[in-house]
Amino acid sequence: MSATVEAQDTQVDQEELFHFDHHHTDYEGGKFGMWLFLFTELVLFGGMFLALFVYGTGEYAADFHAAGKSLNLFKGAGNTLVLLTSSLTMVYAITALQKGSKFWALTHIALTVLLALTFMVVKYFEWTAKFEHHLFPAKIAALESIYGPSDLRKAYTAEYKESGLSIAAFNAVKVDANGNPAPAGISAEEAKEYTHTRYTRGQVIFYGMYFTMTGLHGFHVLIGVVLLLWMFWCVLKNTVTAENFGWLENVGLYWHLVDLI
């Protein structure tokens, strides 16, 4: 009788010890939840790309083509390469941790963060170059106080149609902040007031979508940087290890989505 009671007590003690010492992790559930989240992100960005495609191949095809020429292909391609490389370093970080190499896992997480920040720096210069040409979302007081009125406040589609010019030639005619072309014979000093550009409705839509999509993507990159720094700390403190790498893998899935977008 006493042996049976002692055996039962031992079993209870072991169960209590298990509940206190065992940290339950639902690896498959966590990954499934991340994939569901990524699906919602695909729906979000997919809708934007679909709208871009419809506008760019429909009524405003010429406008989108003309506006697209203002984008810096070299910077865009370089930034794409930076993000794709960061996906590779993210894979290396996960693989290194799975193999028990904490040092290389931390190294590759740090490299991924560095590449992400490089992307944001390039995007900063890309955006400010447009701001200097009065290309930014309208009615943002902070930007207008620095760069003057935005050229995206108004669409000049009617004026474009009346001009008989190509879109490129119409854009080349410099105007003042109110859209008035420079009169003939003005002095160089007076010409400084005529630094603005008139855009068609399709071009205004293009730039609106450009700033919305790149801004939202940049916001996701910054969230990714925060998550990567958190993972760096977790790996450093052995919260995320070779036996418990689910968090890092899920952050990696998020980062791959950000890179592909």
C-alpha positions as CSV (number, residue, x, y, z in Angstrom):
1,M,0.0,0.0,0.0
2,S,2.7,2.4,1.0
3,A,4.7,1.5,-2.1
4,T,1.7,2.4,-4.3
5,V,1.2,5.8,-2.5
6,E,4.9,6.6,-2.9
7,A,4.8,5.7,-6.6
8,Q,1.8,8.0,-7.1
9,D,3.5,10.8,-5.2
10,T,6.6,10.4,-7.4
11,Q,4.4,10.5,-10.5
12,V,2.7,13.7,-9.3
13,D,6.1,15.3,-8.5
14,Q,7.4,14.5,-12.0
15,E,4.3,15.9,-13.7
16,E,4.6,19.1,-11.6
17,L,8.3,19.3,-12.5
18,F,7.4,18.9,-16.2
19,H,4.8,21.7,-16.1
20,F,7.2,24.1,-14.3
21,D,10.3,23.3,-16.3
22,H,9.0,22.4,-19.7
23,H,8.4,25.4,-22.0
24,H,5.8,24.4,-24.5
25,T,6.3,25.6,-28.1
26,D,3.9,24.9,-30.9
27,Y,6.3,25.0,-33.9
28,E,3.8,23.9,-36.5
29,G,1.0,26.2,-35.1
30,G,3.4,29.2,-35.1
31,K,4.5,28.6,-38.7
32,F,0.9,28.2,-39.8
33,G,-0.1,31.4,-38.1
34,M,2.8,33.2,-39.8
35,W,1.7,31.9,-43.2
36,L,-1.8,33.1,-42.6
37,F,-0.4,36.6,-41.8
38,L,1.7,36.6,-44.9
39,F,-1.3,35.7,-47.0
40,T,-3.1,38.9,-45.8
41,E,0.1,40.8,-46.7
42,L,-0.1,39.3,-50.2
43,V,-3.7,40.3,-50.5
44,L,-2.8,43.9,-49.5
45,F,0.1,44.4,-51.8
46,G,-1.4,42.2,-54.5
47,G,-4.4,44.6,-54.7
48,M,-2.1,47.5,-55.1
49,F,-0.1,45.8,-57.9
50,L,-3.3,44.9,-59.6
51,A,-4.5,48.5,-59.5
52,L,-1.1,49.6,-60.9
53,F,-1.4,47.1,-63.7
54,V,-5.0,48.2,-64.6
55,Y,-4.1,51.9,-64.6
56,G,-0.8,51.3,-66.4
57,T,-2.3,49.2,-69.2
58,G,-5.6,51.1,-69.5
59,E,-6.7,54.7,-69.8
60,Y,-3.6,56.1,-68.3
61,A,-1.0,53.9,-70.0
62,A,0.8,56.8,-71.7
63,D,0.7,58.9,-68.5
64,F,2.2,56.0,-66.4
65,H,4.9,55.4,-69.0
66,A,5.9,59.0,-69.0
67,A,5.9,59.3,-65.2
68,G,7.8,56.0,-64.9
69,K,10.7,57.5,-66.8
70,S,11.5,59.8,-63.8
71,L,12.3,56.7,-61.6
72,N,16.0,55.9,-61.2
73,L,16.5,52.5,-62.7
74,F,20.0,52.2,-61.3
75,K,18.9,52.9,-57.7
76,G,15.9,50.7,-58.1
77,A,17.9,47.7,-59.4
78,G,20.6,48.2,-56.8
79,N,18.1,48.3,-54.0
80,T,16.4,45.2,-55.3
81,L,19.8,43.4,-55.2
82,V,20.4,44.6,-51.7
83,L,17.2,43.2,-50.4
84,L,17.6,39.9,-52.3
85,T,21.1,39.6,-50.7
86,S,19.6,40.2,-47.3
87,S,17.3,37.2,-47.9
88,L,20.4,35.1,-48.5
89,T,22.0,36.3,-45.2
90,M,18.7,35.6,-43.4
91,V,18.8,32.0,-44.7
92,Y,22.4,31.7,-43.5
93,A,21.4,33.0,-40.1
94,I,18.7,30.3,-39.7
95,T,20.9,27.6,-41.0
96,A,23.8,28.5,-38.7
97,L,21.6,28.5,-35.7
98,Q,20.1,25.1,-36.6
99,K,23.7,23.8,-36.8
100,G,24.5,25.2,-33.4
101,S,26.7,28.1,-34.6
102,K,25.6,31.0,-32.4
103,F,28.4,33.3,-33.7
104,W,27.6,32.9,-37.3
105,A,23.8,33.2,-36.7
106,L,24.4,36.5,-34.9
107,T,26.8,37.6,-37.7
108,H,24.3,37.0,-40.5
109,I,21.4,38.6,-38.5
110,A,23.6,41.7,-38.2
111,L,24.4,41.6,-41.9
112,T,20.7,41.4,-42.7
113,V,20.0,44.4,-40.5
114,L,22.9,46.3,-42.2
115,L,21.5,45.5,-45.7
116,A,18.0,46.6,-44.6
117,L,19.4,49.9,-43.4
118,T,21.3,50.3,-46.6
119,F,18.0,49.9,-48.5
120,M,16.4,52.6,-46.4
121,V,19.3,55.0,-46.9
122,V,19.1,54.6,-50.7
123,K,15.3,55.0,-50.5
124,Y,15.8,58.2,-48.5
125,F,18.0,59.7,-51.2
126,E,15.6,58.5,-53.9
127,W,12.6,60.2,-52.2
128,T,14.5,63.5,-51.3
129,A,15.5,63.8,-55.0
130,K,11.9,63.8,-55.9
131,F,11.0,66.2,-53.1
132,E,13.5,68.7,-54.5
133,H,11.5,68.6,-57.8
134,H,8.3,69.3,-55.9
135,L,7.2,65.7,-56.2
136,F,5.6,64.5,-53.0
137,P,2.0,64.0,-51.7
138,A,0.1,67.2,-51.6
139,K,-0.8,69.2,-48.5
140,I,2.0,67.9,-46.3
141,A,2.9,71.0,-44.4
142,A,6.3,69.8,-43.2
143,L,7.4,69.0,-46.7
144,E,5.9,72.2,-48.2
145,S,7.7,74.3,-45.7
146,I,11.0,73.0,-47.0
147,Y,10.5,72.3,-50.7
148,G,7.5,74.6,-51.5
149,P,4.1,73.6,-52.9
150,S,3.7,70.1,-54.3
151,D,3.2,69.7,-58.0
152,L,0.8,66.9,-57.3
153,R,-1.9,69.3,-55.8
154,K,-3.6,69.6,-59.2
155,A,-3.9,67.7,-62.4
156,Y,-3.5,69.6,-65.7
157,T,-5.2,67.1,-68.0
158,A,-7.3,69.7,-69.8
159,E,-4.4,72.0,-70.4
160,Y,-2.4,69.1,-71.7
161,K,-5.0,68.2,-74.2
162,E,-5.4,71.8,-75.4
163,S,-1.6,72.2,-75.8
164,G,-1.3,69.5,-78.5
165,L,2.1,68.6,-77.1
166,S,3.3,65.1,-76.1
167,I,3.3,64.4,-72.4
168,A,7.1,64.8,-72.2
169,A,7.0,68.2,-74.0
170,F,4.1,69.3,-71.8
171,N,6.0,68.4,-68.6
172,A,9.1,70.2,-69.9
173,V,7.3,73.6,-69.9
174,K,8.3,75.0,-66.5
175,V,5.6,76.9,-64.6
176,D,5.2,78.8,-61.3
177,A,3.5,77.3,-58.2
178,N,0.0,78.2,-59.7
179,G,0.7,76.5,-63.0
180,N,1.3,79.6,-65.1
181,P,4.0,79.2,-67.8
182,A,6.9,81.6,-67.8
183,P,6.4,84.6,-70.1
184,A,8.9,85.3,-72.8
185,G,11.8,87.6,-72.1
186,I,11.9,87.3,-68.3
187,S,15.2,87.8,-66.5
188,A,17.2,84.9,-64.9
189,E,16.2,86.1,-61.5
190,E,12.5,86.0,-62.4
191,A,12.9,82.6,-64.0
192,K,13.7,81.1,-60.6
193,E,10.0,81.3,-59.7
194,Y,9.2,79.0,-62.6
195,T,10.6,75.7,-61.3
196,H,7.4,73.7,-61.1
197,T,5.9,71.1,-63.5
198,R,2.4,70.4,-64.7
199,Y,1.3,66.8,-64.6
200,T,-1.7,65.0,-66.1
201,R,-4.3,63.2,-64.0
202,G,-2.7,59.8,-64.9
203,Q,0.7,61.1,-63.8
204,V,-0.7,62.3,-60.5
205,I,-2.3,58.9,-59.9
206,F,1.0,57.2,-60.7
207,Y,3.0,59.3,-58.2
208,G,0.3,58.8,-55.6
209,M,0.6,55.1,-56.0
210,Y,4.3,55.2,-56.1
211,F,4.6,57.0,-52.7
212,T,1.9,54.9,-51.2
213,M,3.4,51.6,-52.2
214,T,7.1,52.4,-51.6
215,G,6.1,54.1,-48.3
216,L,4.2,51.1,-47.1
217,H,7.0,48.8,-48.2
218,G,9.5,50.9,-46.3
219,F,7.4,50.8,-43.2
220,H,7.4,47.0,-43.5
221,V,11.2,47.0,-43.8
222,L,11.5,49.1,-40.6
223,I,9.3,46.6,-38.8
224,G,11.5,43.8,-40.1
225,V,14.6,45.6,-38.7
226,V,13.0,45.8,-35.3
227,L,12.1,42.1,-35.4
228,L,15.7,41.2,-36.6
229,L,17.2,43.2,-33.7
230,W,14.8,41.4,-31.3
231,M,16.0,38.1,-32.8
232,F,19.6,39.1,-32.4
233,W,19.0,39.8,-28.7
234,C,17.1,36.5,-28.3
235,V,19.9,34.5,-29.9
236,L,22.5,36.3,-27.8
237,K,20.6,35.5,-24.6
238,N,19.9,31.9,-25.7
239,T,16.2,32.4,-25.8
240,V,16.3,31.3,-29.4
241,T,18.6,28.3,-29.9
242,A,19.3,25.4,-32.2
243,E,16.5,23.4,-30.4
244,N,14.0,26.3,-30.3
245,F,14.5,28.3,-33.6
246,G,10.8,28.8,-34.5
247,W,10.8,32.5,-33.8
248,L,13.8,33.2,-36.0
249,E,12.3,31.1,-38.8
250,N,9.1,33.0,-38.7
251,V,10.9,36.3,-38.8
252,G,12.8,34.9,-41.8
253,L,9.5,34.1,-43.6
254,Y,8.3,37.7,-43.0
255,W,11.6,39.1,-44.2
256,H,11.5,37.0,-47.4
257,L,8.1,38.4,-48.2
258,V,9.3,42.0,-47.6
259,D,12.3,41.3,-50.0
260,L,10.1,39.8,-52.7
261,I,7.7,42.7,-52.7
